[in-house]
């Protein structure tokens, strides 16, 4: 993934690798999923990389109002997904919290058996 290098991108790449399976895609540079549900999509070009993350609808609107780099999900359900332009304007700790929130939203929608398999897994550290 050429866009995932250094700084915020490097941190994001390391965090996402720890959260789920990374698959290459024609539409996005990578889809990150657990076990069969995506919770992060990395895309954009090297000059303007982005990540799309699942989000509770009210929080999604609040994040868009606070950070200009956060916009409704690109080619996704605009109520439930945000796309974050990785231009450094969203603090890394906020970005990490957004990844964690996305992961939690997807896990909550899994079957009981799928959630049970993930319960023992350690969460990646920042």
Buried (B, 14 or more C-beta within 10 A) or exposed (E): BEBBEEEBBEBBBEBBBBBBEBEEEEEBBBBBBBEEBBBBBBBBEEEEBBBBBBBBEEEBBEBBEEBEBBBBBBEBEBEBBBBBBBEEEBEBEBBBEBBBBBBEBBBEEBEEEBEEEBEEEEEBEE
